[in-house]
């Protein structure tokens, strides 16, 4: 690949890594993606820096943490002056195209909502050459049928399964593209996320029968709640299979147009899902079922069927994309590009994650350990298992804060002995030294991410309450 490569970012929503064959799925769900992994590079331990839709997307578009972008909860817009990957690529001569869910335009605080209306150009993060987007896709469509908007704000209705129809827009762009400039095409699906108005996954017709013989992920059996995976998992896998089928359609189009060898394909998701089995949440927690995502890249330096086991984050992708395009990543992007890992350079041994909305928390993941702290005194905890008035939820979000100066220890998991995170060691006296080491690593990484170095207190400390000396 001698010239600047084309880049396709294939972004799914709430997809567990274990839905994919090369990550352990036993059913025939992802043949195209498994083939792509054999050609490219698979990252075995890839994580999100924020397990909720809008905040994760702000990290992917900017290369900065959600506490820095201000999008630490949903319905907080990406700042108009944010230096996004699209803006950098525009300056380098790329065409930029966006298809699907954006989730970074509406501002609930200012009552500027674009949930079912066109997103104005200044709220699109710099994408400009081809647009088929909407801010909150699950409000303008279901599994079948819906609408998005083009770059002039015209409504485009689609009929058929949503994944197929969004891919049709992307393929249409590839067929109609006339310039010789390289392109960056970002395709943002909502599948396999459930529909918010029904709390049901909507796979293609026939999914319940086709994927009924699935193996239950072990982590779904250890939570304190039964969850809703029994009624949803076949459709969840059906959605993943449709995503894979449509990835194949895109690859076929690239080959048909002679573009495949000049294109880098990135496949990942914004966060995972544990189907309300832990405190009634789908994802806004520190467990691997929420944080771990698939990450496969093929093209350019990402070839050879290699697998890397070092912890990486999808916040590493913006600088990776800029390096692919021959652009020096700006210093405000705190994490290194994945090319550093491929070349054998120094690589961090931890990834940082920030948690918001359901609670205010921070944590790190190493190859072996998971360490999490939270600040219950700073933010009301509102779990999805509780029945609540939507106004209560939005009132809580309006009071949400991006960070704290003080946290208390919340979780410690030894992932070598306990990969399904069933045994919390945070109060076990045998791990005092380990917790101290991980606390320092967490503080260091928080400072690197632009936060103040916090105080971290032991589990059970009465943070935010009057403390009486004994």
Phi, psi and omega in degrees: 000096188271337181252178177299129185282152163289152182225128173245125178253109183260104192246119178256176188232117173069039182260121174291146178297327186281011170277354188250138184306314183287353173254010173116355179293128185272336178280161181278081184257322192227060181298322181291319180290323177296322177294319179297322178295324178291335177272328189249229183227133176250135175255110188293323184240078178253142187223159173269148175276353182202108186277058172203152198302294185300310179303317179299319180295324178297323178293318182291325181281332188250335187078012179238158182288155184297331176292338177272322182285340186087354180266055184275354172224167176295157179062038167239121187285152170292132183300144183296333181264010179293135180278087186276166177298323179298318180296317178298317182289324174305316182293338181264011175092010178277147161279142179238131183228144180225132178231130170105214188283131179257301174065026180223023182251320188285144178237100182295329181294322182262004182058035174255095188246129178241037189295319181233019180235166181300144176273124180295151185307324183288352178253015184258010175069017178098353177289132191217335190273326175215129183228130169216071192229164171210154186289310182236092190299328181288352176264349178246006182197164168239193180306324175242133171074149178161201180206156171226185180233147177273184188289344176265006179084010178280136179287134177240108179277144175232151179232125182132185180291134191303317181298317178299316186290319176297320178295325176303319179297317180296318179293322177300319177299316182296323180287326185269347182300130184247330185286162178272358181294146174295158182236152170240112183247116180254118180246116186245104179270162172262338178292148002269021176306144176286159171289129184292334182277346179236345187057033178236136171287143182237088175280171176300154178308134180097354183297321183300325179277315186298325186242029182289338184265037181286157173268127184290124174303133188298329183293337180286351183258359184249355180286164182280350177248150178291326179076188183236024182290331183298318180278348188246336193296321177299319177290327176300313178292325177298321176297318179295322177295320177296319176302316180295316178302318182285332169300318176299321178297318178296316179298318178299321179294317177300317180293319180300324182266005179072026184254349191298316183292343180255016186235135172261130179248128178245125179239123177200184180223164183282330180187177179261210188193130170237027164052042173062028179273347179237109179055026176075010183268151169275323189201340193279057181214179189268000184288152180301328178299335175270320191269328187279135181227160171287149172211111178230131178232135179224130179122158182061231179284350186266077183222170170099003178067030182277156174234130176251135183255356177294145176296130176228167182229154176290351173286348172285347187287320178304311177294330176298316180296317180297319177297321177302323182274003180078024181252133177289120178299136182289154181300337181289347172276110191282344185253152186280159174287154181293342176301330178297322178290318181297326183276000179084014180285177179297135183226136180302146180266005178224154166242146181260141170229146177242139182237136181217183183071285181293328177195170176255112186213160176221155178191171176228156176233124171251183177301324185254325193246149169237125183227127185223141176232156177220172182230075184296337180285345184265335185212133176299137178269122180235109183264145182293340179293335180280141174280126183217154174288134179306328178296326177297319180298312182290328174297319177297318180296322180297335180266357184295147179240151186283335184198180180216158174271348183223139177222161170240151180295140186236312183220145167219123178234135171268099188287342175290320180268339190219069185294340179264007172055055180262345188235100180282120184260013191295334180255007182281119184296342180290347187245023180301315182292318178300316180297321179297317178296316181291326177298319178294318177298318179298313179301316180300318183288326177296320177296318177301327181274007175093009179262163174286150176291118186269169165269137178238123183254157182296157175307134179093350179296135185282064183296130180084359179244155178303128183253118181264132178291140178274000000 
